[in-house]
Amino acid sequence: MASSLPSSLLVVGSGGREHALVKALAASPAKPRVLCAPGNAGIAQDATCFPVAVDDLAGIVALAQREKIAFVVVGPEVPLALGLADKLIAAGIPVYGPKAAGARLEASKIFTKQILLKHKIPTAAAGIFHEVPPALDYLKKKTAPIVIKADGLAAGKGVIVAQTMPEAEAAVRDMLAGNKFGSAGSQILIEDCLYGEETSILVVVSGRDYVILPVSQDHKRIGDGDTGPNTGGMGTYSPAEVVTPALLERIEREIVRPSVNAIADEGLDFCGTLFIGIMLTPSGPSVIEYNARFGDPETQVVLPRLKTDLLALLWAATQRQLGGFKLEVRPDYALCVVIAAKGYPDTYPKGDIITFPAQLPSQTAIIHAGTAKNAAGQIVTNGGRVLGVTALAPTLPEAAARAYAACESIQCASKYFRRDIGARQLNRK
């Protein structure tokens, strides 16, 4: 199989997800040449980086042509929503990642909600609004807590879980009248609040064929004990044992298979990762959201657990050869702790020098998310989520101990991380 795999790859993106993808793809037995655009300071240690922005579609296509790239893997949602896959396909370059029509599943929460409701896939009841008065009238018939979602892309911050009705009303006004999320909030969803534990299902999709990747559980809130505002994710672990084999079968039967079929039935030829955010409610699993790409930081614990060559898997999806593909998974546990800059997800400093330890615990990797090099060539902070420290071990406590030992040994003035990643599963035991 390795001989027929592409010999040169371009990963598009600059975050932790892309660094995890670069590492996994570079480890393929096919030994491909791996490039990244634009990359970051850590990715530059594992791949050749080119300073082409993710939203410079013409620049990315030109780079792929100039460097004779055989396969492009698109990391973030923005270039997908803008139509990067469409442009690469038009140029004859194979790409893993959906076309703009399929990326709408993430770019428009309303579009997704309408598909879920139409195809009777379990999801929260919701109302769709683009003006303040009807939205406020709808709220009068509801009780808190209630969820207010901006329709469009808002970098993981367009969802408010309002604990009181005044908070819900303020969120409605902020989005629809106050322009808090710009055009992303010109339409909103008001959803009933679902209760339970969340889990993330990453599904490699090629038309109606799919492969479910190992399940993980993300920690969205900034503070220990799931307190404070939502972030893009502060840490994750896999496997999430709350998803038992029987529950996973139910999720596949009630959510994954119907979702893949619904997307195909809607005329969307989807080739890429369908990320399904699921709430495990007392009455059963329910869809919170679809994303049209690998999750971040979920990717950082899912990929290290794959025995299967990631390049072979993604290439099979692109070549429409996913039917019957068998995935092999390591029994190890993986846990990722995100090191953020103090102040994230609001305002935070950039440019703080990061000092790395000379040695890391066994089977532990530092994934770069928001890093850059300063004029002196030192690695510095360059984003809200700076690093992801991922450890593999035979047990979850061992994986946590390794990841946290590495976190303590990394020096940075604005370093902040949650100290309870995986605690829910550890306490459950």
JOVEN-V839475 format. One line per field, one symbol per residue. phi: phi as a letter, one per 30 degrees, with the letter a starting at -180 (. if undefined). psi: psi as a letter, one per 20 degrees, with the letter a starting at -180 (. if undefined). burial: # if it has 24 or more other C-alpha atoms within 12 Angstrom, else .. A space follows every 10 residues. Layout:
phi = ???
psi = ???
burial = ???
This chain:
phi = .edcddcbbb cckbcdeddd dedddddded hddccbbdia ddeddcadcb dcddcddddd ddddddchdc acccdddddd ddjddedddd dicdbckdde ddddecdbdd ededdeddch ceaddaccbb bdeddddddd ccbddbccbd dcdbhicdbc cddbdedddd dddeddcdie chddcdbbcc cddcckccbc ccbdcbicca bddedbbccd ddceihcidd bdkclabadc ddcdeddddd dddcbddddd ddddddicdc blccccdbcd deckdbdcac bcaddbceed cddddddddd dddddddddi bdeidcccbd ddcbbbcdcc dejecccadb jddcccddbc eehbbccdcc bacdddiddb dbadccbbcc bcadbdeddd ddddddeddd caecdbadcb diddddddd
psi = ghhjqqipqp pprjahghgg gggghhjqii lqpprqpiaa hghiiirpqp mpqhjmghhg ggghghjlpi ppopfrhghg hikghghggh jkoppopqrh ghihhhiohg ggghggggjl pprqqqqpqj qgghghgghh irqqqqpppq gapkkjjkpp npirghgggg ggggghhikh kbhhjhqqpo qqpqqaqqqp oppopndiqq pprqqrpqoh qhrqklqaqq aipjrrqqqo ihnrhhhhgg ggghggghgg gggghjjonp oapooopppn rhjrqppgqq qkrqqojhhi hggiiphqoh ghghghghjk khpjpppppq iqqpppppor pphpjdqqqq jppppqqhqq rqlpqoppfm qrpahjjqpr qkrgogqpop qqrhqghggg ggghggghip pphkppqqjk pihghhhh.
burial = ....###### ########## ########.# .######### ####.##### .####.#..# #.##..#.## ########## #########. #.######## ########## ######.... ########## .#..##.##. .#.#.##### ########## ##..#..### #######..# #..####### ####..#### ########## ########## ###..#..## ########## ###....#.. ##.####### ####.#.### ########## ...####### ########## ########## ########## .#..#.#.#. .######### ##.##...## ####.#.... #.######## ###.....## ########## ###..##### ########.# .#.####### #####....
